[in-house]
């Protein structure tokens, strides 16, 4: 079986250490790229969410008892801020659109595959230690994929909620 997976003899100590190093190194790089992408998306989404929240509070606390000129100035300033938030959101969407879509779809497919694999793996007293370790790794990967998809859904929902709350804040303003 190892001849099919590796084109060299991995039973030799040098070959085994080389193979282990390469596999570990590529796994660390792959995981770092995925986590960095997720964190960057979360940071940008949080910034947009907070800007929308601040704008919502500005609309809620507008003083309509002042002069028309002051009211128009405040409305103009708030609308310019809203336009800037929309521009930032479109820029973020342009940067992450296809990357997040492909990552999201791949994560959903991998959730299905690892879920299927984990339900069809039989672990009992007679199972080999490597099978048990592989099962634990599969469950860990399954958990990571669920977490990744939930991060994307959570931050997307937060932006959508804050954006719709602006309309409500304008309607309920003084």
RAWOUR-V554572 format. One record per residue. N is the residue number from 1. SS is DSSP state (helix for helix, strand for strand, loop for the rest). PSI is psi in radians with two decimals (NA if undefined). D_CENTER is the distance of its C-alpha to the mean C-alpha in Angstrom with 2 decimals. Layout:
# RAWOUR-V554572
n	ss	psi	d_center
N	SS	PSI	D_CENTER
N	SS	PSI	D_CENTER
This chain:
# RAWOUR-V554572
n	ss	psi	d_center
1	loop	-0.67	36.78
2	helix	-0.46	35.76
3	helix	-0.52	37.73
4	helix	-0.54	35.51
5	helix	-0.66	32.31
6	loop	2.32	33.70
7	loop	0.20	36.48
8	loop	2.94	38.07
9	loop	2.01	39.45
10	loop	-0.04	36.86
11	loop	-0.27	39.49
12	loop	2.48	40.83
13	helix	-0.76	39.46
14	helix	-0.79	38.70
15	helix	-0.69	36.93
16	helix	-0.79	34.95
17	helix	-0.70	33.85
18	helix	-0.82	32.94
19	helix	-0.77	30.90
20	helix	-0.74	29.16
21	helix	-0.82	28.42
22	helix	-0.78	27.01
23	helix	-0.73	24.82
24	helix	-0.78	23.54
25	helix	-0.81	23.02
26	helix	-0.58	21.09
27	helix	-0.71	18.88
28	helix	-0.75	18.18
29	helix	-0.80	17.48
30	helix	-0.77	15.15
31	helix	-0.66	13.14
32	helix	-0.72	13.25
33	helix	-0.78	11.99
34	helix	-0.79	8.88
35	helix	-0.68	8.29
36	helix	-0.75	9.44
37	helix	-0.78	7.21
38	helix	-0.77	4.00
39	helix	-0.70	6.80
40	helix	-0.78	8.28
41	helix	-0.74	6.03
42	helix	-0.70	6.21
43	helix	-0.85	9.81
44	helix	-0.70	10.74
45	helix	-0.66	9.67
46	helix	-0.69	11.65
47	helix	-0.81	14.45
48	helix	-0.73	14.82
49	helix	-0.77	14.82
50	helix	-0.66	17.45
51	helix	-0.72	19.46
52	helix	-0.67	19.65
53	helix	-0.74	20.70
54	helix	-0.70	23.34
55	helix	-0.71	24.60
56	helix	-0.75	24.94
57	helix	-0.61	27.00
58	helix	-0.72	29.10
59	helix	-0.66	29.97
60	helix	-0.61	30.83
61	loop	0.25	33.13
62	loop	2.44	34.90
63	loop	1.86	38.65
64	loop	0.05	40.44
65	loop	-0.11	43.81
66	loop	-3.03	44.02
67	loop	2.79	45.53
68	helix	-0.64	44.28
69	helix	-0.76	43.72
70	helix	-0.71	41.47
71	helix	-0.79	39.52
72	helix	-0.67	39.08
73	helix	-0.79	37.98
74	helix	-0.75	35.31
75	helix	-0.74	34.10
76	helix	-0.75	34.06
77	helix	-0.75	32.13
78	helix	-0.66	29.50
79	helix	-0.62	29.26
80	helix	-0.69	28.88
81	helix	-0.73	26.01
82	helix	-0.75	24.41
83	helix	-0.70	25.04
84	helix	-0.67	23.43
85	helix	-0.72	20.26
86	helix	-0.71	20.26
87	helix	-0.75	20.90
88	helix	-0.72	18.02
89	helix	-0.73	15.68
90	helix	-0.64	17.26
91	helix	-0.75	16.97
92	helix	-0.73	13.21
93	helix	-0.69	13.14
94	helix	-0.65	15.67
95	helix	-0.82	13.82
96	helix	-0.04	10.46
97	helix	-1.12	12.09
98	helix	-0.55	13.21
99	helix	-0.84	10.81
100	helix	-0.62	7.75
101	helix	-0.82	10.51
102	helix	-0.69	11.88
103	helix	-0.73	8.92
104	helix	-0.81	8.37
105	helix	-0.77	12.18
106	helix	-0.70	12.67
107	helix	-0.71	10.59
108	helix	-0.76	12.68
109	helix	-0.77	15.77
110	helix	-0.55	15.32
111	helix	-0.77	14.89
112	helix	-0.80	18.15
113	helix	-0.77	19.84
114	helix	-0.57	19.14
115	helix	-0.76	20.06
116	helix	-0.78	23.19
117	helix	-0.72	23.97
118	helix	-0.49	23.71
119	helix	-0.37	25.94
120	loop	0.12	28.49
121	loop	2.21	28.81
122	loop	2.07	31.88
123	loop	1.99	32.03
124	loop	-2.93	35.47
125	loop	-0.46	38.09
126	loop	-0.04	39.07
127	loop	2.53	35.64
128	loop	2.70	35.43
129	helix	-0.66	33.46
130	helix	-0.59	31.29
131	helix	-0.68	30.41
132	helix	-0.74	29.41
133	helix	-0.73	27.25
134	helix	-0.68	25.62
135	helix	-0.72	24.98
136	helix	-0.73	23.34
137	helix	-0.70	21.08
138	helix	-0.75	20.21
139	helix	-0.65	19.39
140	helix	-0.74	17.25
141	helix	-0.69	15.27
142	helix	-0.76	15.13
143	helix	-0.72	13.80
144	helix	-0.76	11.02
145	helix	-0.71	10.03
146	helix	-0.72	10.41
147	helix	-0.74	8.31
148	helix	-0.81	5.26
149	helix	-0.68	6.36
150	helix	-0.57	7.29
151	helix	-0.82	4.43
152	helix	-0.78	3.91
153	helix	-0.73	7.61
154	helix	-0.89	8.42
155	helix	-0.61	7.65
156	helix	-0.71	9.10
157	helix	-0.66	11.87
158	helix	-0.76	12.60
159	helix	-0.75	13.29
160	helix	-0.72	15.33
161	helix	-0.83	17.22
162	helix	-0.64	18.12
163	helix	-0.73	19.23
164	helix	-0.44	21.45
165	helix	-0.38	22.78
166	helix	-0.75	24.29
167	helix	-0.74	26.64
168	helix	-0.68	27.67
169	helix	-0.68	28.31
170	helix	-0.73	30.50
171	helix	-0.68	32.35
172	loop	0.10	32.97
173	loop	2.87	33.88
174	loop	NA	37.39
